[in-house]
Amino acid sequence: MRKYMLVICAILCFGLAGVAVAQEKPKDPQKSESAPPPAAKMRSGEIMSIDAAKNEVVIKDEAGAEVHILIATSTKITKAGKAITLADLKVGDKLASECEDSPTGCKAKTIAITPPSENK
């Protein structure tokens, strides 16, 4: 009888230890190794050129530097509060964009267009 009680106790101890180990949360290696996503930046300036084939708009910012704005299918483009498309943009329009920097340019999340000022 003592042998049976010893075997039952051993099985219960191993079983409880197994359950406790199984409930531990594994560490996620991707979270600790990956960098945080880049923060969105605001870019604004005058549209200098539009390349519909590359889905790209080049603007000249306030400092006079050219900035390449990359347009994705998820990019929301608006003018006067209404949704428009890349084809509706015109050289000379003023653009304000929320985007993330990338090696190839600035990936736009949103773009807001204001018509060019008449006082030049």
C-alpha positions in Angstrom: 0.0 0.0 0.0 2.9 2.4 0.8 4.3 1.8 -2.7 1.0 2.8 -4.3 0.8 5.9 -2.2 4.4 6.8 -3.1 3.7 6.3 -6.8 0.5 8.3 -6.7 2.2 11.2 -4.9 5.1 11.1 -7.4 2.7 11.3 -10.3 0.8 14.2 -8.8 4.0 16.1 -8.1 5.2 15.7 -11.7 1.8 16.5 -13.0 1.5 19.7 -11.1 5.1 20.7 -12.0 4.2 20.1 -15.7 1.1 22.3 -15.5 3.1 25.1 -13.7 5.8 25.1 -16.4 3.2 25.0 -19.2 1.5 28.2 -17.9 4.7 30.3 -18.0 4.6 32.8 -20.8 7.4 32.3 -23.4 9.4 35.4 -24.1 8.7 36.9 -27.5 12.0 37.3 -29.2 10.6 39.6 -31.9 9.5 42.2 -29.4 12.8 42.6 -27.7 14.9 42.5 -30.9 12.8 44.6 -33.2 13.0 48.4 -33.2 9.9 50.4 -32.5 8.1 51.6 -35.6 9.3 54.9 -36.9 7.3 57.9 -35.7 5.2 59.7 -38.3 6.5 63.1 -39.4 4.6 66.0 -40.9 6.0 67.2 -44.3 4.7 70.1 -46.2 5.6 72.1 -49.2 4.7 72.9 -52.9 4.3 70.1 -55.4 7.2 70.2 -57.9 6.4 67.1 -59.9 4.0 64.1 -60.0 5.0 60.6 -61.2 1.9 58.5 -61.4 3.8 55.5 -62.7 6.0 55.5 -59.5 3.2 56.7 -57.2 5.4 59.5 -56.1 5.1 63.2 -55.6 8.1 65.5 -55.2 7.7 68.6 -53.1 9.9 71.5 -52.1 9.7 72.0 -48.4 10.0 75.3 -46.5 13.8 74.9 -46.4 14.0 74.5 -50.2 14.9 70.8 -50.1 13.2 68.3 -52.4 11.3 65.6 -50.5 10.0 62.5 -52.3 6.5 61.5 -51.0 5.6 57.9 -51.8 1.9 57.2 -52.3 0.5 53.8 -51.3 -2.9 52.4 -52.0 -3.7 53.0 -48.3 -2.7 56.7 -48.5 -5.7 59.0 -47.9 -5.6 62.1 -50.1 -8.0 64.9 -49.4 -8.6 68.4 -50.8 -11.1 70.7 -49.0 -12.2 67.8 -46.9 -13.1 65.6 -49.9 -11.3 62.4 -51.0 -9.3 62.8 -54.2 -6.9 60.6 -56.2 -3.3 61.0 -57.2 -4.5 62.1 -60.7 -6.3 65.1 -59.2 -3.0 66.6 -57.9 -1.4 69.5 -59.7 2.0 71.0 -59.8 2.0 74.1 -57.6 -0.6 72.8 -55.1 0.4 73.0 -51.4 0.7 69.6 -49.7 0.8 68.6 -46.1 1.6 64.9 -45.4 1.9 62.7 -42.4 4.5 60.1 -43.4 7.2 57.8 -42.2 10.8 58.1 -43.5 12.2 55.2 -45.5 15.4 54.7 -47.6 13.5 55.5 -50.8 11.5 58.6 -49.5 8.7 59.5 -47.2 5.8 56.9 -47.2 2.6 58.9 -46.9 -0.2 57.9 -44.6 -2.3 61.0 -45.3 -2.0 63.9 -47.7 -4.0 67.1 -47.5 -4.0 69.5 -50.5 -4.6 73.2 -50.5 -4.7 75.2 -53.8 -1.7 77.4 -54.6 -1.9 80.9 -53.3 -2.9 83.6 -55.9 -0.5 86.1 -54.5 2.9 85.3 -56.2 
